[in-house]
Amino acid sequence: MSQKIRCANANCRRLFLPDPRVKGQRYCSRKTCQRLRKRQWQHHKINHDPDYRDNHRDGQQAWLERNPGYWRRYREHHPGYVNRNRLLQRGRDMRRRRLSDLAKMDPSRNSSFVKPGSYYLISAKSTLAKMDPLSPKYFLIPQAYRFLAKKDSMDLPAFSDVGCPPRGGHSP
């Protein structure tokens, strides 16, 4: 006489009599438990058997070729799926962006790299409302391109206070 065992499905865990013809039976005969058993077997097979993995991929590809436009139609009929996917993708993109900003392999290859030289710092005044008016923005203008700066900003007394020559002139 056989002894009852517990089903390996964590959501079932019911006691059942294993079939004596099936060695090592761990799942009961319920449909949900059998689906779980098959899904786990396939997952293991795909991860460990390259031939099975290739055949599985080829079968999916062949099905997709026989059913062109399936995913387009699915998304049209399931807007909730589209919205959920869009939100999840936004989260993945943000995580990827944060991770890419952590460390760079070559930090000197930054596109905003400022070359050595003399520069004027010019306040970027704006009439727009600011969230934090105490943090001004500055543009760096190379001394060779000072003609691009507005005359009034270059002639400010603050520039002479820090030793910058007035526009068009040279410091003594």
N, C-alpha and C positions, 0 to 999 in steps of 0.2 A: 504494500500500500504506500502510495506516494504522499509526501508531506506538502502542505500548502506553503507558498512563498509569497512575499510582497512584491507587487508590480514595481518595476524600476522607474516608472513615470512618477515624478515628484508631485504631479497634480492628481494622480490616481491613488497610488499606494494601497490598493485593495489586495486582499488575500485571494490567491487563485491556485488551482491545481495545475501544475505544469504538464504539458503533453509528454508522455514518456518517450515519444519518437523524436522530440526536439531537444537535443542536448544543449544545456546552458540557457534554456528559455528564461528570460528575465521580464518579459512584458506579457500582460494579460491579453485576452482576445478582443477587448474593446477597440472600436475603430480609431479613436483618438490616440490610444496607446500604440497601435500598429503604425499609424501615420508618423508618430514621433520616432519610433524605432527605425522606420524606413528613412526618414529625414536625417537621422544621425548616421545611419549606415552610408547614405549618399555623401554626406559632408566628409566623413572619414575617407571614403573611396576617392572623392575628387582631390582631397589634399595629399593622398599617398600613392595614387595610381595614375601616372602620366597618360597612359593609353585611355583609361576611362575618362579622364579630364578632357582629352582631345576629342573623343567621341561625343561627349556631352556638349562641348562647345560647338562642334560641327552640327549636331542635331538642332541646337538652338538657332544657329545661323540659318540652317535650311528652313526651319519653321518661319523665321522672320522674313525670308525671301518669298515664301508662299503666302505670307500675310502682310503685304506692304501697307504702310499707313496705319498699322494697328495702334502704335503708341500715340500718334496724332489724334486718332478717333477716341482713344481712351481718355486722353487729356481733355478733349472737347466735352465728353460726357461726365467727367469727374472733376469739376472745378475745385473741390475741396482738396483733392490729391495735389493739384497744381499749386494751390496756395501753401499747403503744408510743405511741399518740396521747395518752393521758393524761400520760405522762412528758414528751413533747415540749411539750404545752400548759402543763404546770407550769413548764418552762424558759422558754417565751415570756412567761408571766405574770410570772415573777421578773425577766426582763430589762426588761419594760415598767414594772414597779414601780420598779426601780432607775433607769431613765431619767426617770421622772416625779418622782423625788425629787431629781434633780440641780439643777434650777432651777425656780422658780415665777414665773409672770408677775406675780402680786401677792402678795408674801410677807406683807403685813399682813393678809390674809384667812385667817389660820390659826384654826381652831376652838378652839385652846387658848391664844388670846391672853389675856394677863393684863393687866387694866386697872390704870392707875396708882392707887396708894393705899398704905395701911399694911397690912402682912401679918405674921402670925406664922408661922414655919417650925416644923413639927412633924414629928418623926421618925416614920416608918412602921415601927414595930417589928413583927416577925413571928416566930412560933415555927417557921416552915418553914426547911428547910436552904437556904442561899444559895450560889450559885456563887462570888460574890465578896463576902464579908461586909464589906469595907472601903468599899463604895460604897452608903451608906444612901440611902433614898428619902425625899423630903420632900413633904408636901402643903402647899399655900398656902391659908391660911384668911384671908379678909378680916377686918379688925378689927371690922367691923360684925356679922360672924357668929361672933364668938369663942365664943358660947354653944354652938356646935355641937362645939367641941373638948372633949376630956376634961379634967376639972378637974386631974388630977395632971400632965398634960403642960403645962398653962398655968402652973402654979405652980412649975415647975422653976427651980432657981437660975440656970440658964443664961440664962433669959429676962431676969432682972434684971441679969445681967452685961452684956448688950448693950443695955440701956436700954429694954427692953419692960416695960410696967407689969404687975403681977400681975393675975390674972383679977378682973374686977369693980372694979379700982382704977385710979387714974390716977398717972402718974409726977409727982414733985414738980417 
